Amino acid sequence: MNPQMLTLLRESRGLSGAQLAKLSGIPQPTLSKMENGLAMIDEGRLQKLADALEYPTDAFSWTDPIYGFGSAAFYHRKQQALPQTTLRKIQAQVNLTRMRLNRLLSSIEIDTQYVVPSLDVEEYGTPAEVARAVRALWRVPMGPVRDMAAALELAGIIVVRSNLESPRIAAISLDNVGTYPALIIMNGALPADRERFTLAHELGHLVMHSVLVTTDEAEREADEFAAEFLMPAAEIRADLRGMTLARAAQLKVVWRVAMSALVRRARDLSMIDDTRYRSLMVSMSQKGWRKSEPVEVPHDHPTVISSLIQVHLMDHGYSFDELAQVVALNEAEFALRFEVEPPRGAGLKGSHLRAVK
Ligand SMILES: [Zn+2]
């Protein structure tokens, strides 16, 4: 057993040492020694920990590298205010997600057509210029990006939807490190229009920023990148002249971005003035559209993870429970996290897990 994994698995459930002690029936001083590698863990204790944390015992012996990802990944959108236990829980879950993906990827090669370039904003002039360069590099056709998640996956970025513990976190993106590919974990609760802008924003970070950049400027740059990537100025400008809410609703269907993003784009490209922008935003607030917009657009469909699962099940002959073992999850959680249908008659009772939709 790897003491660091014990800590990671405990944190991934949002539990303190005291709480795990209570749940597992192992005295807290002993538990603390175990986590520091100073106490032996016999099989009986390992089983108690596994039961308390609802992980198979295998997970405790993983030796994958565990990465902190610094403040940068947590910087945007006001999440510093989150409690430490929540941040640790997210950090642990992100690490576990990467470890599980690595196991699924170990026997399968993913075809990628493009790379994620590292581009310097100062060299290019503006984040919008960088966005144009990436569109060109990736051969994105003119007009709306049909499927943002698919575009990212073609460049080798894995896209995962997850419950990120707080509505305040839209997404977390991680550069490729070691054998881990670049990864964007997005909040599964986001509506489709925000999801796409969020993905483009995170791509902006991956392309333009090192993990050390944590400034409001970097956030502004990622937003400008996303706006140009999804709504290229040269192609959308004429449509935005004299913007109204009815017009924004029509354009939303075409461009698959939020009405608020279109209204902001109209202002940023000087197609409406500040007064008009503010009055449109006030109208949207009054109608409750800042929280939930009318006009639904379809969600993007990341496919890499579901293909990984399918290849294991169909081509490599894994059974459902064998594959759950590969990623060291109990079967109920495996079905939930990877959106796999458990086989009929599989006993998934007795778990505390619920689907988060
Ligand atoms: Zn950001």
Boltz pocket constraint, residues with backbone or C-beta under 6 A from the ligand:
constraints:
  - pocket:
      binder: B
      contacts: [[A, 76], [A, 77], [A, 201], [A, 205], [A, 218], [A, 219], [A, 222]]
      max_distance: 6.0
